[in-house]
Amino acid sequence: MSHFVHQIEENYLKELYKLSHKEIKKVNNIALAKAMGLNPATVLEMVRKLAERKLVELAQDKSIQLSEKGRKKALLIIRKHRLWEVFLVNKLNYKWSEVHELAEQLEHIGTEDLVNRLEEFLGYPAFDPHGDPIPDRNGKIKKNNSIPLSTVTKEKFYKVISLADTADSFLDYLSGLNIEPGTKVKVIDHLDYDNSYTLSVNKKNIQVTEKVARNILVQPI
């Protein structure tokens, strides 16, 4: 298998894993194509190849799910990605909003020994810079019990745990608002007119859209 095809395969497996942990009734080639920004026909062809390699399973209702083999491979990719993000932030002083694309490239380095040594070098971190749990070398991952900020009770404080969207543009936006994992935040108001939210962050009131609030994951304090 060429290196390019190998990367494509891993990207599909990683996206399928992420979709399987979102509130989506059925993951099919259309949902997968939308998540990856690809044509559904192109996605269907690749999914069939993954099924031939026993990495995914196709149900009669056309839904797609990872096989146990595919799930283990997806978790390894996610493990590498998140450990590389920790390395880039903690050791090379990158901003948390700068590391996602770099980690996307580094996650495809094949050797597991390297990533295990990287984990040891970093002191066995449990979470990446965006608050997402890092799978251990056995594929075990801590359960994330956080909820979207858009669903919380008003006038109660919550702590930012992680982010549903890790795009650099979104992280830059949150940095400008001084919001990151560990930040205390409280919903002051929710406007039905435009579905926006007024938040209290660091004793300042700010207004964000529903999309922003939906992608900030929190736990009650």
C-alpha positions as CSV (number, residue, x, y, z in Angstrom):
1,M,0.0,0.0,0.0
2,S,1.4,3.4,-0.9
3,H,2.0,6.0,1.8
4,F,-0.7,8.3,0.3
5,V,-3.3,5.6,0.3
6,H,-2.3,4.6,3.8
7,Q,-3.0,8.1,5.0
8,I,-6.4,8.2,3.3
9,E,-7.3,5.0,5.0
10,E,-6.3,6.2,8.4
11,N,-8.3,9.5,7.9
12,Y,-11.4,7.5,7.1
13,L,-11.0,5.3,10.2
14,K,-10.4,8.3,12.4
15,E,-13.5,10.1,11.1
16,L,-15.7,7.0,11.5
17,Y,-14.5,6.7,15.1
18,K,-15.4,10.3,15.8
19,L,-18.8,10.1,14.1
20,S,-19.6,6.9,16.1
21,H,-19.3,9.0,19.3
22,K,-21.5,11.8,18.1
23,E,-25.3,11.9,18.4
24,I,-25.8,10.6,14.9
25,K,-28.6,8.0,14.4
26,K,-26.9,6.3,11.5
27,V,-23.4,6.7,10.1
28,N,-23.6,6.1,6.3
29,N,-21.6,7.2,3.3
30,I,-23.5,10.4,3.1
31,A,-22.8,11.4,6.7
32,L,-19.2,10.3,6.3
33,A,-18.9,12.3,3.1
34,K,-20.3,15.4,4.7
35,A,-17.9,15.1,7.7
36,M,-14.9,14.7,5.4
37,G,-16.0,17.2,2.7
38,L,-15.9,14.6,0.0
39,N,-18.2,13.2,-2.7
40,P,-20.5,10.4,-1.4
41,A,-19.6,8.2,-4.4
42,T,-15.9,8.6,-3.6
43,V,-16.5,7.7,0.0
44,L,-18.6,4.7,-0.8
45,E,-15.8,3.3,-3.0
46,M,-13.3,3.7,-0.2
47,V,-15.6,2.2,2.4
48,R,-16.0,-0.9,0.3
49,K,-12.2,-1.2,0.2
50,L,-12.1,-0.8,3.9
51,A,-14.7,-3.5,4.3
52,E,-12.7,-5.9,2.1
53,R,-9.8,-5.3,4.5
54,K,-12.0,-6.1,7.4
55,L,-11.6,-2.7,8.9
56,V,-15.3,-1.7,8.7
57,E,-18.6,-3.6,8.6
58,L,-21.5,-2.7,6.3
59,A,-25.1,-3.3,7.6
60,Q,-28.1,-4.0,5.5
61,D,-29.5,-0.5,6.2
62,K,-26.2,0.8,4.6
63,S,-24.8,2.0,7.9
64,I,-21.1,1.8,8.5
65,Q,-19.3,0.8,11.7
66,L,-15.7,0.0,12.6
67,S,-14.8,-3.6,13.1
68,E,-12.7,-4.4,16.2
69,K,-9.6,-4.3,14.0
70,G,-10.7,-0.9,12.5
71,R,-11.5,0.5,16.0
72,K,-8.0,-0.4,17.3
73,K,-6.4,1.2,14.3
74,A,-8.5,4.3,14.7
75,L,-7.6,4.7,18.4
76,L,-3.9,4.3,17.5
77,I,-4.2,7.2,15.0
78,I,-6.0,9.3,17.6
79,R,-3.4,8.4,20.2
80,K,-0.5,9.5,17.9
81,H,-2.3,12.7,16.9
82,R,-3.0,13.8,20.5
83,L,0.5,12.9,21.8
84,W,2.1,14.9,18.9
85,E,-0.1,17.9,19.9
86,V,1.2,17.7,23.5
87,F,4.7,17.6,22.2
88,L,4.3,20.5,19.9
89,V,2.7,22.7,22.6
90,N,4.8,21.7,25.6
91,K,8.2,21.1,24.0
92,L,8.2,23.3,20.9
93,N,6.1,26.1,22.3
94,Y,3.5,26.1,19.6
95,K,0.2,27.7,20.4
96,W,-2.7,25.3,21.0
97,S,-4.4,26.8,17.9
98,E,-1.4,26.0,15.7
99,V,-0.9,22.3,16.2
100,H,-3.9,20.5,14.7
101,E,-2.7,20.6,11.1
102,L,0.9,19.6,12.1
103,A,-0.4,16.7,14.1
104,E,-2.5,15.6,11.2
105,Q,0.8,15.1,9.3
106,L,2.7,13.5,12.2
107,E,-0.1,11.0,13.1
108,H,0.7,9.0,10.0
109,I,4.2,8.0,11.1
110,G,3.8,4.3,11.2
111,T,6.0,3.0,14.1
112,E,4.3,2.3,17.4
113,D,7.6,2.2,19.2
114,L,8.2,5.9,18.4
115,V,4.8,7.0,19.8
116,N,5.3,4.9,23.0
117,R,8.7,6.6,23.5
118,L,7.1,9.9,22.8
119,E,4.5,9.2,25.5
120,E,7.2,8.3,28.0
121,F,9.2,11.4,27.1
122,L,6.1,13.6,27.7
123,G,5.4,12.0,31.1
124,Y,2.4,10.0,30.1
125,P,-0.1,12.9,29.6
126,A,-3.8,12.0,30.0
127,F,-5.1,14.8,27.8
128,D,-4.1,16.8,24.8
129,P,-3.9,20.6,24.7
130,H,-7.6,20.8,23.7
131,G,-8.7,18.7,26.6
132,D,-9.3,15.5,24.7
133,P,-8.3,12.2,26.4
134,I,-5.3,10.4,25.0
135,P,-5.8,6.6,24.4
136,D,-3.2,4.5,26.2
137,R,-1.0,1.9,24.4
138,N,-3.8,-0.7,24.9
139,G,-6.4,1.4,23.2
140,K,-8.2,2.4,26.4
141,I,-9.6,5.9,26.5
142,K,-11.1,7.8,29.4
143,K,-14.8,8.5,29.1
144,N,-15.6,12.1,28.4
145,N,-18.7,13.1,30.4
146,S,-18.7,16.7,29.3
147,I,-21.7,18.3,27.7
148,P,-22.1,21.2,25.1
149,L,-22.3,24.7,26.7
150,S,-25.4,25.2,24.7
151,T,-27.3,22.7,26.9
152,V,-26.3,23.9,30.4
153,T,-28.4,25.6,33.1
154,K,-28.2,29.4,33.2
155,E,-26.5,31.2,36.0
156,K,-24.4,28.2,37.0
157,F,-20.6,27.9,36.6
158,Y,-19.1,25.3,34.4
159,K,-15.5,24.4,33.5
160,V,-14.4,24.0,29.9
161,I,-13.2,20.4,29.4
162,S,-12.6,20.0,25.7
163,L,-13.8,21.2,22.3
164,A,-15.9,19.4,19.7
165,D,-14.3,21.5,17.0
166,T,-10.5,21.7,16.9
167,A,-10.1,23.7,13.7
168,D,-7.3,26.3,13.9
169,S,-9.7,29.1,13.1
170,F,-12.0,28.1,15.9
171,L,-9.2,27.8,18.4
172,D,-7.9,31.2,17.4
173,Y,-11.3,32.6,18.0
174,L,-11.6,31.1,21.4
175,S,-8.1,32.3,22.3
176,G,-9.3,35.9,21.6
177,L,-12.1,35.3,24.1
178,N,-9.7,33.8,26.6
179,I,-11.5,30.5,26.6
180,E,-9.5,27.2,26.8
181,P,-9.7,23.9,28.8
182,G,-9.9,24.8,32.4
183,T,-11.7,28.2,31.9
184,K,-14.7,28.8,34.2
185,V,-17.7,30.0,32.3
186,K,-21.4,30.8,33.1
187,V,-24.3,31.3,30.7
188,I,-26.0,34.6,31.6
189,D,-28.6,34.6,28.8
190,H,-29.9,32.9,25.7
191,L,-31.7,34.9,23.1
192,D,-34.4,33.1,21.1
193,Y,-34.2,35.7,18.3
194,D,-30.8,34.7,17.0
195,N,-30.1,31.7,19.3
196,S,-27.0,33.5,20.7
197,Y,-25.6,33.2,24.2
198,T,-24.3,35.7,26.6
199,L,-21.5,34.3,28.7
200,S,-19.5,35.4,31.7
201,V,-15.8,34.6,31.3
202,N,-13.2,36.0,33.6
203,K,-15.7,38.5,35.0
204,K,-16.5,39.8,31.5
205,N,-19.7,39.3,29.5
206,I,-19.3,38.2,25.9
207,Q,-21.7,37.1,23.3
208,V,-21.3,34.0,21.1
209,T,-23.3,32.1,18.5
210,E,-25.1,28.8,19.1
211,K,-22.5,27.1,16.9
212,V,-19.7,28.3,19.2
213,A,-21.6,27.3,22.4
214,R,-22.4,23.9,20.9
215,N,-18.7,23.2,20.3
216,I,-17.5,24.1,23.8
217,L,-17.7,21.1,26.0
218,V,-18.1,21.6,29.8
219,Q,-18.7,20.0,33.1
220,P,-20.4,21.5,36.2
221,I,-18.2,22.9,38.9
